[in-house]
Amino acid sequence: MADVAAKARKILVAVDESEESTYALSWCIENIITGNTNDALILLYSIPPRAVYSSLDGTGYLFSSDILATMERYSNEVAQCVMEKAKRLCKDLDGVKVETIVERGDARDVICQVAERLHVDMLVMGSHGYGVIKRAFLGSVSNHCAQNVKCPVLIVKKPKTNGTSK
């Protein structure tokens, strides 16, 4: 058979502050990206939206503009730290284009919208492994994305450690 150049793929990896997210990105780098230097790896972080009544605290008092600005700055700093950590994991990828995207909104919606807008070939994300009750209240971002994006979705589950050393 003749050598055929591998198709350049766009792989979207949803990242956040969690260990599960870091594990999913590492797994993707080791198992999906390896050997295909035509790939583009797109790292996506979603800054959670502000609460609907962000100018009021729990007692009904208005937050000052300084407090709101501090909250905004903190959200942006978290996003920057997450992306720097993710980019460090990608530093040894020769020939792979690594892009970063930070958007504000509910992670479920942001991930689905970006996947569709960029016409990605694959979405990779971690699973926090919430139980049935917690997932019922918080919703599962990975489940929502698996049901709503048009590309293949790979949900990487971090192996549990039992905490005992043998």
TORKOLMI-889914 format. One record per atom (N, C-alpha, C, O): y, z, x; residue in one letter. Coordinates in steps of 0.05 Angstrom, whole numbers, plus 5000, padded with zeros to 4 digits. Example, Ala and Ser with C-alpha at 12.3 -4.5 7.8 and 13.67 -1.06 7.14 Angstrom:
# residues 2
488651565264a 491051565246a 493451565264a 493451695285a 495551425257s 497951435273s 500151575258s 502351615268s 
//
This chain:
# residues 166
497650005017m 500050005000m 502550005017m 502550125039m 504549875008a 507049865023a 508550125019a 508350254997a 510050205039d 511750445036d 513950395017d 515450195020d 514250564998v 516350534978v 518150774982v 517251004982v 520750714984a 522650934987a 522551114963a 522451014940a 522551364968a 522551564945a 525151544930a 527251514941a 524851554903k 527151544886k 528851794890k 527852014892k 531451754892a 533251974895a 533252124868a 533652014847a 532852384870r 532752554846r 535152744845r 536052824866r 536052804821k 538153004818k 536753244806k 535653244783k 536653464821i 535353704812i 537453924808i 538854004827i 537554024784l 539454234777l 538054494778l 535954534766l 539254684793v 538054954795v 540155144785v 542355174796v 539455294763a 541255494752a 540955744769a 538755844772a 543255844779v 543156084796v 544856304783v 546856254769v 544056554789d 545656784780d 545257004801d 544356954823d 546057244794e 545857464813e 543057584817e 542657754834e 541157494801s 538557624800s 536657534823s 536957324835s 534757714829e 532557644848e 530957414838e 529957244853e 530557404811e 528957184799e 530256914805e 528856714810e 532856904803s 534256654809s 533956574838s 533456334844s 534256764856t 533956714885t 531156614890t 530756424906t 529156734878y 526456654882y 525956374872y 524656214885y 527056304849a 526756034837a 527955824856a 526755614860a 530355884867l 531555684885l 529855654910l 529455434920l 528955874922s 527255864946s 524655704940s 523855544956s 523455764917w 521055624909w 521555324907w 519955164916w 523755254895c 524554974891c 524854834918c 523854614923c 526254974937i 526654854963i 523954814978i 523554604990i 522155004976e 519654994990e 517654794977e 516054674991e 517754764951n 515654614937n 516554354924n 514854184919n 519054314920i 519954074906i 521653894924i 521253654925i 523454014939i 525353864956i 523953764981i 524553544990i 522153904993t 520953845018t 519953555019t 518453465001t 520753415040g 519653145044g 521252925031g 520852685038g 523052985013n 524652775000n 527552825006n 528852974992n 528552695027t 531252735035t 533252575018t 535652585024t 532352434998n 534152284981n 535152464958n 536952374943n 534052694955d 534652864932d 537552984934d 538653014955d 538653034910a 541153184908a 540453444894a 539253444872a 541153664906l 540653924895l 543354034884l 545254064899l 543454084858i 545854164845i 545554454837i 543854524820i 547054634848l 546954924842l 549054984821l 551454924824l 548155104799l 549955164776l 550055454771l 548055584768l 552455564769y 552955844761y 554755844737y 556755704736y 554056004717s 555656024693s 556956304693s 555556504692s 559656304693i 561156554690i 561056624661i 561856474644i 559956864655p 559856944627p 562556944614p 564557014626p 562656874588p 565256864575p 566257154570p 564757344569p 568957174568r 570057434562r 569257514534r 568557344517r 569357774529a 568857874502a 570857754483a 573157694492a 570157724458v 571957604439v 574657754437v 576757634435v 574458014438y 576958174436y 577658284464y 577758534467y 577958114483s 578258194511s 580858354516s 581058494536s 582858334498s 585258484503s 585158774491s 587058924495s 583058834477l 582759104466l 580359244480l 578259124484l 580759504486d 578459654496d 577059784472d 577859734449d 575059954477g 573560064455g 575060254437g 574260294414g 577360354446t 578960534430t 581160394415t 582660514400t 581360134418g 583459984404g 585959944419g 587859814410g 586060054444y 588460014460y 588359744474y 586259634480y 590659624478l 590859364491l 590459394521l 591459584533l 588959214532f 588659194561f 591259074572f 592458894559f 592159164594s 594559044607s 593758774619s 591458724624s 595758614624s 595258354637s 594058394665s 592558224674s 594858614678d 593758674704d 590658714703d 589158624720d 589858864682i 586958914679i 585458654673i 583358604684i 586658494656l 585358234650l 585158054674l 583157924679l 587358054690a 587357894715a 585258004735a 583957844748a 584958264736t 582958384754t 580158314745t 578458244761t 579658314719m 577058234708m 576457944715m 574257874722m 578457774712e 578157484718e 577557444748e 575857294755e 579057594765r 578657574794r 575757664801r 574457534817r 574857884789y 572157984794y 570057774786y 568157724801y 570357654763s 568457444754s 568357214774s 566257114781s 570657134784n 570756914803n 569556994830n 568256834843n 569957244838e 568757344863e 565757354861e 564357284880e 564657444838v 561757444834v 560657164836v 558657114850v 562056974823a 561156694824a 561156594853a 559256454861a 563256654868q 563456564896q 561156684912q 559956544929q 560556944909c 558357074924c 555656954917c 554056904935c 555256904892v 552656784883v 552356504896v 550256444906v 554456344895m 554256074907m 553956084937m 552555914948m 555356264951e 555056284980e 552156364987e 551056255006e 550956544972k 548256624977k 546356394973k 544556344989k 546756244951a 545056014945a 545355794966a 543455674974a 547855744975k 548255544996k 546955615022k 546055445037k 546955875028r 545555975053r 542555905052r 541355835072r 541355925028l 538555855026l 538055565030l 535855475038l 540155405026c 539855105028c 540754995055c 540754755059c 541555175073k 542855085098k 541154905116k 542154745131k 538454935114d 536754785131d 535654525119d 533854405130d 536754455096l 535854205082l 537253965095l 539553905089l 535753825112d 536953595125d 536853355106d 534753295094d 539153225103g 539252985087g 539353025057g 539752835042g 539153275048v 539353325019v 542153405013v 543353585025v 543253264994k 546053324985k 545953574968k 544553574948k 547453774975v 547654024960v 550454044948v 552454034962v 550454054921e 553054084907e 553054344892e 550954454885e 555454454887t 555654694871t 557554654848t 559554504850t 556854774825i 558454754801i 558655034790i 556655174787i 561055124783v 561555374770v 562955314744v 565155184745v 561855404722e 563155354696e 563155614680e 561455784685e 565055644662r 565155884645r 563955824618r 564455624606r 562356024609g 561155994582g 558456124581g 557456234601g 557356124558d 554656234554d 552656074571d 552655824569d 551056204587a 549356064606a 547555864591a 547055644602a 546555924568r 544755744553r 546255474548r 545155264553r 548655494538d 550155254532d 551055104557d 550854854558d 552055254577v 553055124601v 550854974615v 551254744623v 548455094618i 546254964632i 545454704618i 545054494630i 545154724591c 544354484576c 546454264577c 545754034580c 548954344575q 551154144576q 551254004603q 551553754605q 551054154625v 551254044652v 548853864657v 549053644668v 546453954649a 544053784652a 544353514639a 543653314650a 545453524615e 545853274600e 548053104612e 547752854615e 550253224619r 552553084629r 551952944656r 552852714661r 550353074673l 549752964699l 547152794699l 546452674719l 545752784676h 543252634674h 541352714696h 540352544711h 540852974699v 539053064720v 536152994714v 535352954691v 534652984736d 531752914733d 530053154728d 527853134717d 531153394735m 529553634731m 531453874731m 533453884745m 530754074715l 532154334715l 530254544724l 528054564714l 531154704744v 529554924755v 531055184750v 533455204755v 529655374739m 530955634734m 528855854736m 526455814733m 529956094741g 528156324743g 527756454715g 529256384696g 525856624714s 525256764689s 525657064695s 524457174714s 527257194679h 527757484683h 525357644674h 525157884680h 523557524658g 521157664650g 521657884629g 520258084630g 523657844612y 524158054592y 521858074573y 520457874568y 521458304562g 519358344542g 520258224515g 522558124513g 518458244496v 518958124469v 521458244456v 523158094445v 521758504457i 524058634443i 526658564457i 528558494443i 526758594483k 529258534498k 530058234494k 532358174491k 528058064495r 528557774491r 529557714463r 531257534460r 528557874443a 529557834416a 532457904413a 533957764398a 533358104427f 536158184426f 537958014444f 540157934435f 537157964468l 538757824487l 538457524486l 540257374494l 536157434477g 535557154477g 534557074505g 535257204525g 532956874506s 531956774532s 533356524539s 533156314526s 534856534561v 536356304571v 534356084578v 534755844570v 532156154592s 530255944601s 528855824577s 528355584576s 528155984557n 526855874533n 528755684518n 527955464509n 531255764515h 533255594502h 533555324516h 533555114503h 533755334542c 534055094558c 531554914556c 531754674554c 529255044558a 526754884556a 526554734530a 525454524528a 527654854508q 527554734482q 529654524478q 529354344460q 531854534493n 534154364487n 534954154507n 536453974499n 534154174532v 534853964551v 532853734549v 530553774540v 533753494557k 532153254554k 530353204579k 528553044578k 530953344601c 529453294626c 527153504628c 527253704613c 525353464646p 523353674651p 524653934660p 526553934676p 523554164651v 524554424659v 522354574673v 520154604662v 522954674697l 521054834711l 522155124712l 524255184723l 520655304699i 521355584698i 519655734719i 517155744716i 520855834739v 519455964761v 519456264757v 521556394755v 517156384755k 516856664750k 516356804777k 514456734791k 517957004783k 517657154808k 515157334805k 514857484786k 513357324825p 510957494824p 511757784824p 513557864838p 510357934807k 510858224806k 509658354830k 507458284839k 511058554841t 509958714863t 509258984851t 510659094835t 506959084859n 505959334848n 507159584861n 506559804852n 508659544883g 509959774895g 508259934914g 509160124926g 505759864916t 503960014934t 503259834958t 502859594955t 503259954981s 502659795005s 499759865014s 498960095017s 498259655018k 495459685026k 495059545052k 492759545063k 
//
